[in-house]
Amino acid sequence: MAEKLAVMGSSAGGHLYEEGRHGLGLAEGEENRVARWFELAAVFLEKHLASGS
């Protein structure tokens, strides 16, 4: 699941870049921040599911 979220994050970041940073009001590097949030969510879910809580 974590890997799937990481891939989704990369795809979302790439999609934002393709849509155009200026049109969406994103600064340089914002697409990477979106991808990073997905990666962090994946790590959190992986740890949460592994702990059984």
Beta strands, then each sheet from edge to edge (+ up, - down):
end
